[in-house]
Amino acid sequence: MARQGASPERRLRVAGQETSPERRLRVAVDVAGADLGPEPVVAGALAAAATVDIALVGPQALIRPLLPGGVAPAGVRLVHAPDVVGMGEDPVAATYAKRRSSLLVAAGEVAAGRADAMVTPGNTGAAVLAAAVRLGRVPGVSNPALATVVPVPGAGPTVLLDIGATAAAVPEWLVEFAVLGAEYARGRLGLARPRIGLLSNGHEAVKGGPVRRDAHLLLATMPGYSGQIEAYDVLGGRVDVAVTDGFTGDVALKMYERTLDATVGLALDAVRAFSPIGALARERRQRVTRAVRDGLAAEPGGALLGVRGVCVICHGTATAVDVEASVRIAGECVRSGVVERIAAAFAASSRQRLRSRRSPVDG
């Protein structure tokens, strides 16, 4: 008998994750391409360097003036990448035309094992493509999905995906997103049996159009699937994972973030109207405002799930605090073995489908 190949789990090489307790995590940060320029990105990365090793990836002419004395401090190294993919550029055309872009070079650091994860506030479409090209997809994953964690006071957080990696989706991709989200919830949030919902415009199975109706039927046998949910369920504690296409997820997330900003602003105006305007009162209002917003805001970085390495994509308008937080998210993904969990889940699903095809048909 011919020798069988290794199992899918053993064949999979997770880029950048040959870690050991003796060394710190290494994160490659794409400095170029953000809406606010390189300054907040470098500042956030330098702050994160207190706990992880950082590779600043981008044109050195942009990076060096932002370093203390123009020199990389301890725990920070510079990786030159002369090309920059702008926010307004076509992701596919720009990625393939600019072979030395900061996005591709940062992903290459992970693929080569010189970094355990990458963080970028750059062009989302180009970042997804760069990660897929340099790291490759997990076997069985058709399209990666971008996931964020939204806090739900009194009920624990909810994973929302996809929030922008894939604009449209077919039913089978939504099923894959459910698997990706479930493993992310298990790895990062420690949920043994996450509850999964399919975001739609109603709870009834007849709602949502043909794509969601077909996805609902495919998901019906998935452990933990709770059925179709509405937008308010994402923050209602009904599910732990909310699944949707990237267009809807992106719109929902940005609407939520702007609504949160507006609500906090209205509350602050109301406090101003009924309280003294002394310096101490103003300081207290600012502290309360920050606490409320921080307690309700979605994470500033989304994990790209389904690629063979850890990639966190944050807002193009990310502040230094956002970049530092995104580096922390990347570290949590590495330590919790999210990529390995996803690979094992899809390998098990592949084996199950193979057994189903081989089983005899009655009659």
Salt bridges, closest charged atoms under 4 A:
GLU9 OE1 - ARG351 NH1 3.20
GLU18 OE2 - ARG13 NE 3.81
ASP53 OD1 - ARG24 NH2 2.80
GLU89 OE2 - LYS98 NZ 2.76
GLU109 OE1 - ARG77 NH2 2.60
GLU109 OE2 - ARG114 NE 3.09
ASP116 OD2 - ARG23 NH1 3.03
ASP116 OD1 - ARG26 NH2 3.08
GLU183 OE2 - ARG186 NH1 2.73
GLU204 OE1 - LYS207 NZ 3.23
GLU230 OE2 - HIS203 ND1 3.91
ASP233 OD2 - HIS203 NE2 2.72
ASP233 OD2 - ARG238 NH1 3.96
ASP240 OD1 - ARG195 NH2 3.06
ASP245 OD1 - ARG212 NH2 2.73
ASP250 OD2 - LYS254 NZ 3.29
GLU257 OE2 - HIS315 NE2 3.15
ASP261 OD2 - ARG258 NH1 3.31
ASP261 OD1 - ARG293 NE 2.54
ASP269 OD1 - ARG272 NH1 2.84
GLU299 OE1 - ARG188 NH1 2.89
GLU332 OE1 - ARG188 NH2 2.39
